[in-house]
Amino acid sequence: MAASAAPDLKRVTLELGGNDAAIVLDDADPAEVAGKIFDGAFANNGQVCSAIKRLYVPENLHDELVEALAAKAKAAKVGDGTAEGTELGPINNRPQYERVSELVADAVAGGARAAAGGKSVDGPGYFFEPTILDNIDDGARIVDEEQFGPALPVIVYRDVDDALRRANATNFGLSGSVWSADTDRAAAVAAELECGTAWNWNAGRPGVNTHLVLSPSQPFAGTKWSGIGVENGPWGYYGFTEIQVIYRAK
């Protein structure tokens, strides 16, 4: 699209991909946040540009959070979207289905553990089990690349600085989130994420400990390779206006 617009110098707004990181702080309650993290990662079967693609967790919460996420994944009903009770549908097309399958297989071959899922669903269609991967680190393709599908790698970090360094070590910067029991602490960490939107609210408020909360009045934009320009709100309109300055005598 950018190349097509270049010869005529047309302006474009491009919302591109992301490899969105979520950071769970050591004061979070795994039982409280697991369901919301799962929804933030697997909405539309993981096929959302700003969905959680990587999850960084402290060692003290790792086992409990992986277990809770795996339970959500195993309980999710995958199938025809017109069938009653279906929660997750298919991957959109064969190339993307093959990509997700390849990235999961590559992770497992590299030593990752599928705490849930890890393979396609028997039968016709591009259906893949919702997959939770642990025993995995940066450097694995499914961590470093955007999978855009129903698979979530869970990575252990040492301290918050380590988590931020690793979350920001990507060419993408669409969105991210921080999960904590302390609003101010979460907001301070979220401010260090290199992305266009960072969610970090706390208990008792709308949007608390969440991901994928969007509004037509809220600007939406990416940094790095995640886009050019801004969508939504007055900021989105500005991109399609021309400024003219007229000088007049007093």
C-alpha positions as a Markdown table, in Angstrom:
| # | Residue | x | y | z |
|---|---|---|---|---|
| 1 | Met | 0.0 | 0.0 | 0.0 |
| 2 | Ala | 2.8 | 2.4 | 0.9 |
| 3 | Ala | 4.5 | 1.6 | -2.4 |
| 4 | Ser | 1.3 | 2.2 | -4.3 |
| 5 | Ala | 0.8 | 5.6 | -2.7 |
| 6 | Ala | 4.4 | 6.8 | -3.1 |
| 7 | Pro | 4.4 | 7.8 | -6.8 |
| 8 | Asp | 1.6 | 10.3 | -6.2 |
| 9 | Leu | 2.8 | 11.3 | -2.7 |
| 10 | Lys | -0.5 | 10.2 | -1.3 |
| 11 | Arg | -0.6 | 10.1 | 2.5 |
| 12 | Val | -1.4 | 6.8 | 4.1 |
| 13 | Thr | -2.3 | 5.5 | 7.5 |
| 14 | Leu | -0.9 | 2.0 | 8.1 |
| 15 | Glu | -1.8 | -0.1 | 11.0 |
| 16 | Leu | 0.6 | -3.0 | 10.8 |
| 17 | Gly | 1.4 | -6.0 | 12.9 |
| 18 | Gly | 2.6 | -6.3 | 16.4 |
| 19 | Asn | 4.4 | -8.7 | 18.7 |
| 20 | Asp | 2.6 | -7.5 | 21.8 |
| 21 | Ala | 4.0 | -8.3 | 25.2 |
| 22 | Ala | 2.2 | -8.6 | 28.5 |
| 23 | Ile | 4.1 | -8.3 | 31.7 |
| 24 | Val | 2.7 | -9.9 | 34.9 |
| 25 | Leu | 4.2 | -8.3 | 38.0 |
| 26 | Asp | 5.0 | -10.3 | 41.1 |
| 27 | Asp | 2.1 | -9.0 | 43.1 |
| 28 | Ala | -0.6 | -10.2 | 40.7 |
| 29 | Asp | -3.1 | -12.9 | 41.6 |
| 30 | Pro | -2.8 | -15.7 | 38.9 |
| 31 | Ala | -6.4 | -16.8 | 39.7 |
| 32 | Glu | -7.7 | -13.3 | 39.1 |
| 33 | Val | -5.8 | -12.4 | 35.9 |
| 34 | Ala | -5.5 | -15.8 | 34.1 |
| 35 | Gly | -8.9 | -15.5 | 32.5 |
| 36 | Lys | -8.4 | -12.0 | 31.3 |
| 37 | Ile | -4.9 | -12.7 | 30.0 |
| 38 | Phe | -6.4 | -15.7 | 28.1 |
| 39 | Asp | -9.0 | -13.5 | 26.5 |
| 40 | Gly | -6.5 | -10.9 | 25.6 |
| 41 | Ala | -4.3 | -13.5 | 23.9 |
| 42 | Phe | -7.0 | -15.7 | 22.2 |
| 43 | Ala | -9.7 | -13.2 | 21.2 |
| 44 | Asn | -10.7 | -14.2 | 17.6 |
| 45 | Asn | -8.5 | -17.2 | 18.1 |
| 46 | Gly | -5.4 | -15.0 | 18.5 |
| 47 | Gln | -6.0 | -13.3 | 15.2 |
| 48 | Val | -6.0 | -9.7 | 16.4 |
| 49 | Cys | -3.2 | -7.3 | 15.7 |
| 50 | Ser | -3.0 | -6.0 | 19.2 |
| 51 | Ala | -3.7 | -9.3 | 21.0 |
| 52 | Ile | -1.1 | -10.6 | 23.6 |
| 53 | Lys | 1.5 | -12.5 | 21.6 |
| 54 | Arg | 4.1 | -12.9 | 24.4 |
| 55 | Leu | 3.6 | -13.2 | 28.2 |
| 56 | Tyr | 6.4 | -12.4 | 30.6 |
| 57 | Val | 5.9 | -13.7 | 34.2 |
| 58 | Pro | 8.1 | -13.7 | 37.4 |
| 59 | Glu | 9.4 | -17.1 | 38.5 |
| 60 | Asn | 7.3 | -17.1 | 41.7 |
| 61 | Leu | 4.0 | -17.0 | 39.7 |
| 62 | His | 5.1 | -19.1 | 36.7 |
| 63 | Asp | 3.7 | -22.5 | 37.6 |
| 64 | Glu | 0.4 | -21.3 | 39.0 |
| 65 | Leu | -0.2 | -19.0 | 36.1 |
| 66 | Val | 0.7 | -21.5 | 33.4 |
| 67 | Glu | -1.6 | -24.1 | 35.1 |
| 68 | Ala | -4.5 | -21.6 | 35.1 |
| 69 | Leu | -3.9 | -20.6 | 31.5 |
| 70 | Ala | -3.6 | -24.3 | 30.5 |
| 71 | Ala | -6.9 | -25.0 | 32.2 |
| 72 | Lys | -8.6 | -22.2 | 30.3 |
| 73 | Ala | -7.1 | -23.5 | 27.0 |
| 74 | Lys | -8.2 | -27.1 | 27.6 |
| 75 | Ala | -11.7 | -26.0 | 28.5 |
| 76 | Ala | -12.2 | -23.8 | 25.4 |
| 77 | Lys | -14.5 | -25.3 | 22.8 |
| 78 | Val | -13.0 | -25.0 | 19.3 |
| 79 | Gly | -15.1 | -25.5 | 16.2 |
| 80 | Asp | -17.7 | -24.2 | 13.8 |
| 81 | Gly | -18.7 | -20.7 | 14.9 |
| 82 | Thr | -22.3 | -21.3 | 14.1 |
| 83 | Ala | -22.5 | -24.2 | 16.5 |
| 84 | Glu | -23.8 | -23.6 | 20.0 |
| 85 | Gly | -21.1 | -23.2 | 22.7 |
| 86 | Thr | -18.2 | -22.6 | 20.3 |
| 87 | Glu | -15.7 | -20.2 | 21.7 |
| 88 | Leu | -12.8 | -20.4 | 19.3 |
| 89 | Gly | -13.1 | -20.8 | 15.5 |
| 90 | Pro | -10.6 | -21.7 | 12.8 |
| 91 | Ile | -7.4 | -20.0 | 11.6 |
| 92 | Asn | -8.3 | -17.7 | 8.7 |
| 93 | Asn | -6.5 | -19.5 | 5.9 |
| 94 | Arg | -4.1 | -22.3 | 5.0 |
| 95 | Pro | -0.9 | -20.3 | 4.9 |
| 96 | Gln | -1.5 | -18.9 | 8.4 |
| 97 | Tyr | -2.6 | -22.3 | 9.7 |
| 98 | Glu | 0.7 | -23.7 | 8.4 |
| 99 | Arg | 2.6 | -20.9 | 9.9 |
| 100 | Val | 1.1 | -21.4 | 13.4 |
| 101 | Ser | 1.6 | -25.1 | 13.1 |
| 102 | Glu | 5.3 | -24.6 | 12.1 |
| 103 | Leu | 6.0 | -22.1 | 14.9 |
| 104 | Val | 4.5 | -24.4 | 17.6 |
| 105 | Ala | 6.4 | -27.4 | 16.2 |
| 106 | Asp | 9.6 | -25.4 | 16.1 |
| 107 | Ala | 9.1 | -24.3 | 19.7 |
| 108 | Val | 8.5 | -27.9 | 21.0 |
| 109 | Ala | 11.4 | -29.2 | 19.0 |
| 110 | Gly | 13.6 | -26.5 | 20.7 |
| 111 | Gly | 12.6 | -27.8 | 24.1 |
| 112 | Ala | 9.4 | -25.9 | 24.9 |
| 113 | Arg | 6.5 | -27.7 | 26.6 |
| 114 | Ala | 3.0 | -27.5 | 25.5 |
| 115 | Ala | 1.1 | -27.2 | 28.8 |
| 116 | Ala | -2.1 | -27.2 | 26.7 |
| 117 | Gly | -2.7 | -27.8 | 23.0 |
| 118 | Gly | 0.2 | -28.0 | 20.6 |
| 119 | Lys | -1.5 | -29.6 | 17.6 |
| 120 | Ser | -4.2 | -29.3 | 15.0 |
| 121 | Val | -7.7 | -30.4 | 15.7 |
| 122 | Asp | -8.8 | -33.6 | 14.0 |
| 123 | Gly | -11.2 | -33.1 | 11.1 |
| 124 | Pro | -11.6 | -30.7 | 8.2 |
| 125 | Gly | -10.8 | -27.1 | 8.4 |
| 126 | Tyr | -8.0 | -25.0 | 9.7 |
| 127 | Phe | -8.6 | -25.6 | 13.4 |
| 128 | Phe | -5.8 | -25.6 | 15.9 |
| 129 | Glu | -5.9 | -26.3 | 19.6 |
| 130 | Pro | -5.4 | -23.3 | 21.9 |
| 131 | Thr | -1.8 | -23.7 | 23.0 |
| 132 | Ile | 0.1 | -22.6 | 26.0 |
| 133 | Leu | 3.9 | -23.0 | 25.8 |
| 134 | Asp | 6.4 | -22.7 | 28.6 |
| 135 | Asn | 10.0 | -23.7 | 29.1 |
| 136 | Ile | 10.7 | -21.2 | 26.4 |
| 137 | Asp | 12.8 | -18.1 | 26.0 |
| 138 | Asp | 13.6 | -15.2 | 23.7 |
| 139 | Gly | 15.2 | -16.5 | 20.6 |
| 140 | Ala | 12.5 | -19.0 | 19.9 |
| 141 | Arg | 10.7 | -18.0 | 16.7 |
| 142 | Ile | 7.3 | -18.0 | 18.3 |
| 143 | Val | 8.6 | -15.5 | 20.8 |
| 144 | Asp | 10.5 | -13.3 | 18.4 |
| 145 | Glu | 7.9 | -13.3 | 15.6 |
| 146 | Glu | 4.2 | -12.5 | 15.5 |
| 147 | Gln | 2.4 | -15.8 | 15.3 |
| 148 | Phe | -1.1 | -14.3 | 14.9 |
| 149 | Gly | -2.9 | -17.4 | 16.0 |
| 150 | Pro | -4.0 | -19.5 | 19.0 |
| 151 | Ala | -0.6 | -20.0 | 20.7 |
| 152 | Leu | 0.9 | -18.2 | 23.6 |
| 153 | Pro | 4.5 | -18.5 | 24.9 |
| 154 | Val | 5.0 | -17.9 | 28.6 |
| 155 | Ile | 8.5 | -16.6 | 29.4 |
| 156 | Val | 10.1 | -16.3 | 32.9 |
| 157 | Tyr | 11.9 | -13.0 | 33.7 |
| 158 | Arg | 14.3 | -12.1 | 36.6 |
| 159 | Asp | 13.2 | -8.6 | 37.5 |
| 160 | Val | 11.1 | -5.8 | 36.0 |
| 161 | Asp | 14.1 | -4.2 | 34.2 |
| 162 | Asp | 14.8 | -7.6 | 32.6 |
| 163 | Ala | 11.1 | -7.9 | 31.6 |
| 164 | Leu | 11.0 | -4.5 | 30.0 |
| 165 | Arg | 14.3 | -5.0 | 28.2 |
| 166 | Arg | 13.0 | -8.2 | 26.6 |
| 167 | Ala | 9.5 | -6.9 | 25.9 |
| 168 | Asn | 11.0 | -3.9 | 24.1 |
| 169 | Ala | 13.6 | -6.0 | 22.2 |
| 170 | Thr | 11.5 | -6.1 | 19.0 |
| 171 | Asn | 11.0 | -4.2 | 15.8 |
| 172 | Phe | 7.3 | -4.0 | 16.6 |
| 173 | Gly | 5.5 | -1.7 | 19.0 |
| 174 | Leu | 1.7 | -1.8 | 18.7 |
| 175 | Ser | 0.5 | -2.5 | 22.2 |
| 176 | Gly | 1.3 | -4.1 | 25.5 |
| 177 | Ser | 0.0 | -4.5 | 29.0 |
| 178 | Val | 1.1 | -4.7 | 32.6 |
| 179 | Trp | -0.7 | -6.8 | 35.2 |
| 180 | Ser | -0.5 | -5.9 | 38.9 |
| 181 | Ala | -2.3 | -5.4 | 42.1 |
| 182 | Asp | -0.8 | -1.9 | 42.4 |
| 183 | Thr | -2.2 | 0.8 | 39.9 |
| 184 | Asp | 0.7 | 3.2 | 40.3 |
| 185 | Arg | 3.3 | 0.5 | 40.0 |
| 186 | Ala | 1.7 | -0.9 | 36.9 |
| 187 | Ala | 1.4 | 2.5 | 35.3 |
| 188 | Ala | 5.0 | 3.3 | 35.9 |
| 189 | Val | 6.1 | 0.0 | 34.2 |
| 190 | Ala | 3.6 | 0.5 | 31.3 |
| 191 | Ala | 5.1 | 3.9 | 30.6 |
| 192 | Glu | 8.4 | 2.1 | 29.8 |
| 193 | Leu | 6.8 | -0.1 | 27.2 |
| 194 | Glu | 7.8 | 1.0 | 23.7 |
| 195 | Cys | 4.3 | 0.7 | 22.1 |
| 196 | Gly | 1.4 | 2.8 | 21.0 |
| 197 | Thr | -1.1 | 1.6 | 23.6 |
| 198 | Ala | -0.3 | 0.2 | 27.0 |
| 199 | Trp | -3.0 | -1.1 | 29.3 |
| 200 | Asn | -2.3 | -1.1 | 33.0 |
| 201 | Trp | -5.3 | -0.2 | 35.2 |
| 202 | Asn | -6.1 | -1.9 | 38.4 |
| 203 | Ala | -8.9 | -3.5 | 40.4 |
| 204 | Gly | -12.2 | -1.8 | 40.8 |
| 205 | Arg | -12.2 | 0.2 | 37.6 |
| 206 | Pro | -13.3 | -0.4 | 34.0 |
| 207 | Gly | -10.5 | -1.9 | 32.0 |
| 208 | Val | -8.7 | -3.1 | 35.0 |
| 209 | Asn | -5.9 | -5.6 | 34.4 |
| 210 | Thr | -6.9 | -6.1 | 30.8 |
| 211 | His | -5.8 | -6.0 | 27.2 |
| 212 | Leu | -7.7 | -5.1 | 24.0 |
| 213 | Val | -9.8 | -2.3 | 25.4 |
| 214 | Leu | -10.4 | 0.1 | 22.5 |
| 215 | Ser | -12.7 | 3.1 | 21.8 |
| 216 | Pro | -13.5 | 5.1 | 18.6 |
| 217 | Ser | -12.6 | 8.2 | 20.5 |
| 218 | Gln | -9.2 | 6.8 | 21.7 |
| 219 | Pro | -6.2 | 7.3 | 19.4 |
| 220 | Phe | -4.7 | 4.1 | 18.1 |
| 221 | Ala | -1.3 | 4.0 | 16.6 |
| 222 | Gly | 1.9 | 1.9 | 16.6 |
| 223 | Thr | 5.6 | 2.6 | 17.0 |
| 224 | Lys | 8.6 | 1.1 | 15.1 |
| 225 | Trp | 7.4 | -1.2 | 12.4 |
| 226 | Ser | 3.8 | -1.4 | 13.7 |
| 227 | Gly | 2.4 | 1.5 | 11.7 |
| 228 | Ile | 2.4 | 5.0 | 10.4 |
| 229 | Gly | -0.2 | 7.6 | 11.4 |
| 230 | Val | -3.0 | 7.5 | 13.9 |
| 231 | Glu | -6.6 | 6.1 | 13.7 |
| 232 | Asn | -9.7 | 7.1 | 15.7 |
| 233 | Gly | -10.6 | 10.3 | 17.5 |
| 234 | Pro | -9.7 | 13.8 | 16.2 |
| 235 | Trp | -6.1 | 12.6 | 15.7 |
| 236 | Gly | -7.3 | 10.2 | 13.0 |
| 237 | Tyr | -9.1 | 13.1 | 11.2 |
| 238 | Tyr | -6.0 | 15.3 | 11.3 |
| 239 | Gly | -4.2 | 12.8 | 9.1 |
| 240 | Phe | -6.8 | 13.5 | 6.3 |
| 241 | Thr | -6.8 | 17.3 | 6.5 |
| 242 | Glu | -4.7 | 20.0 | 4.9 |
| 243 | Ile | -3.5 | 23.0 | 6.9 |
| 244 | Gln | -3.5 | 26.3 | 5.2 |
| 245 | Val | -2.1 | 29.5 | 6.7 |
| 246 | Ile | -3.5 | 32.8 | 5.5 |
| 247 | Tyr | -1.7 | 36.0 | 6.4 |
| 248 | Arg | -3.9 | 39.2 | 6.7 |
| 249 | Ala | -3.1 | 42.7 | 7.6 |
| 250 | Lys | -4.2 | 43.7 | 11.1 |
